[in-house]
Structure formats: structure tokens, C-alpha cells
Amino acid sequence: MSSLVQTLSSVKGVQRVMLVALMMIPLLIVTIGLLPALMILPFLHGGVDQARKLVAQLIIWTRTILKGAGT
């Protein structure tokens, strides 16, 4: 019985790792897509605020992914 519990707990750990890895792929694509905007926006009028909002949103998405996976 204890080996079954150990197996299930290790499966849950692997499942969490795979879930985080899977969810990081879209986040990485969005981050790469935002890089040009984050490099140009600070030089435009009012762009600093927009760049800060984009970075804050990326932080929120990352935290949500990590919390959702139970890490």
C-alpha cells in the first residue's frame, strides 16, 4: 500500500512539472512577441506606462501559471 502512495505522489510531481512546462510555452511565445514593443515603447510619448502595464501583465500570467500548477 505504501508503494502505491509513493507512486501516486511521484506521478503528481511529474504531472505538475509537465503542466508548468506546457503552460510556459504560450507564455514564452507572448513574451518573445512583446520584446519589440518593450524595446520601442519607452521612447514614445506615454509609452513607459504602457510598457509597465505589459510587464505587470506578464508577471501576473507567470504567477498564475505557477500557482495553478501547485508549485
Summary of the structure (lengths in Angstrom):
residues: 71
radius of gyration: 18.1
end to end distance: 26.3
largest distance: 65.0
contacts: 159
relative contact order: 0.13
helix: 90%
strand: 0%
